Amino acid sequence: MMIPLRYNLRSLAVRKTTTFATAFGIALVVFVLASALMLSAGVRKTMRTSGHPDVAIVMRKGSDNELSSTVESASINVIAAAPGAKASTPDLPSSSPELVIVAAIEKLGASGVTNVQLRGVPEHGMRFRPEMRIIAGRAPAPGQDEVMIGARLRGRFRGLDLGQSFEIRKNRQARVVGVFEAGGTSHDSEVWMDLDLLRTSFSRQGYVSSVRVRLSSPAAFDAFRAAIEGEKRFGFMALREAEFYEKQSEGTSIFISAIGSIVSVFFAIGAMIGAMITMYGAVANRQREIGTLRAIGFSRRAILLSFLLESTSLALIGGAVGVAGAMAMGFVKISMMNFQSWSEMVFTFDPTPQVILTAFTFAASMGLLGGFLPAIRAARTSPVEAMRGG
């Protein structure tokens, strides 16, 4: 025979102060853990959605990012014409050679400078990515010192807003003439400009960082890669664009998850001690009740499960508050360094079902572990001694 749940809920309601203090501690732990996991998921989502299944990216073999890759301009047409590549149309070009550089720009609201990624694209660069659209201003004119910025950069860095100017390189200013959105991808944290402008600014004439190629179908990638990597004289490698961006997110995502988990574990120890103290106090103050429950026929097992259920319910209440707080972080955007590209990027918190389930599981585990010893003590209470002590 089980003790009704309302008995435990009534007990929590009677001990308002200790219940609130313990639930608040657990809520704080869950908030930290869930926020870290949501940010990690946001990093993966931002990078993963940046890639398309029917697009391949070609870089120098051995490069782990576009910054460290160089592709000679003379090879661009060969890459674009490789087996498996889709034929170009006026509305949808088949390839896009691009140059990536980082520039040190002052971050508003913080001291010092940080790296922002600059991407030089050909005139048809936006048409290669149909998901991109200009939301303010216009596209930069070829041959002019003009740029457009991703929406997530706007107002976060000095000079990166519509109508403002910033220094691409010493004594080389560029004016922001447009703001674009790219569907929440990593491109929303980039500065785009004419390919030749970026080349001349950094003396990179004759080179690009990578070449993106639209495939005739996702299944054509193997044939395309075999053709590209089979040309040993070039020394190129081909990756699916989605796979490339997935790898770009790994370092940052793992770092965030690890830091959040470590902090949560230390906080959780304190929260479990608080839950244990609360439940020990409950057992000490309810000796007569426990003795009465034993006297009317409830077994030790029922007492044990009842107190475990009480501590778990307390933890889940705190967990719900912590998850609710973390969910509110979904409206927050945070800028941080991407370890692969070594440039500042803006990410959002992504409250996935897996993150929420993990947070509640963690909260329930704290309740079970914190309430286990007090529950054993309650179960071992002798009904005779409890009634005599009352």
WOTA-V920580 format. One record per residue. SS is DSSP state (h for helix, s for strand, l for the rest). Layout:
[[SS] [SS]]
//
This chain:
[[l] [l] [l] [l] [h] [h] [h] [h] [h] [h] [h] [h] [h] [h] [l] [h] [h] [h] [h] [h] [h] [h] [h] [h] [h] [h] [h] [h] [h] [h] [h] [h] [h] [h] [h] [h] [h] [h] [h] [h] [h] [h] [h] [h] [h] [h] [h] [h] [l] [l] [l] [l] [l] [l] [s] [s] [s] [s] [s] [s] [l] [l] [l] [l] [l] [h] [h] [h] [l] [l] [s] [s] [h] [h] [h] [h] [h] [h] [h] [h] [l] [l] [l] [l] [s] [l] [l] [l] [l] [l] [l] [l] [l] [l] [s] [s] [s] [s] [s] [s] [s] [s] [s] [s] [s] [s] [s] [l] [l] [l] [l] [l] [s] [s] [s] [s] [s] [s] [s] [s] [s] [l] [l] [l] [h] [h] [h] [h] [l] [l] [l] [l] [s] [s] [s] [s] [s] [l] [l] [l] [l] [l] [l] [l] [l] [s] [s] [s] [s] [s] [h] [h] [h] [l] [l] [l] [s] [l] [l] [l] [l] [l] [l] [l] [s] [s] [s] [s] [s] [l] [l] [s] [s] [s] [s] [s] [s] [s] [s] [s] [s] [l] [l] [l] [l] [h] [h] [h] [h] [s] [s] [s] [s] [s] [h] [h] [h] [h] [h] [h] [h] [l] [l] [l] [l] [l] [s] [s] [l] [s] [s] [s] [s] [s] [s] [l] [l] [h] [h] [h] [h] [h] [h] [h] [h] [h] [h] [h] [h] [h] [l] [l] [l] [l] [l] [s] [s] [s] [s] [s] [h] [h] [h] [h] [h] [h] [h] [h] [h] [h] [h] [h] [h] [h] [h] [h] [h] [h] [h] [h] [h] [h] [h] [h] [h] [h] [h] [h] [h] [h] [h] [h] [h] [h] [h] [h] [h] [h] [h] [h] [h] [h] [h] [h] [h] [l] [h] [h] [h] [h] [h] [h] [h] [h] [h] [l] [l] [l] [l] [h] [h] [h] [h] [h] [h] [h] [h] [h] [h] [h] [h] [h] [h] [h] [h] [h] [h] [h] [h] [h] [h] [h] [h] [h] [h] [h] [h] [h] [h] [h] [h] [l] [s] [s] [s] [s] [s] [s] [l] [l] [l] [l] [s] [s] [s] [s] [s] [s] [l] [l] [l] [l] [h] [h] [h] [h] [h] [h] [h] [h] [h] [h] [h] [h] [h] [h] [h] [h] [h] [h] [h] [h] [h] [h] [h] [h] [h] [h] [h] [l] [l] [l] [h] [h] [h] [h] [h] [h] [h] [l]]
//
